[in-house]
Amino acid sequence: MAGVVVTLAYFVLVGYLAKALRATQRLPVVIASIAGLMGTLPAVLYALYYVVANVVA
């Protein structure tokens, strides 16, 4: 359940940044920023998996 909440919060953050950056920056900057955040998603999910598998169990 915690993984679902963190993943949803992560995508809400990405959406908020897209909206905020779109108003002030050009499209390539927005695309690069979102791509950078999306690149960190596997690390976030792996960290959650590690915590659930090793610490909770």
Secondary structure, DSSP 8 states (H G I E B T S, - for coil): -HHHHHHHHHHHHHHHHHHHHHHHS-HHHHHHHHHHHHHHHHHHHHHHHHIIIIII-
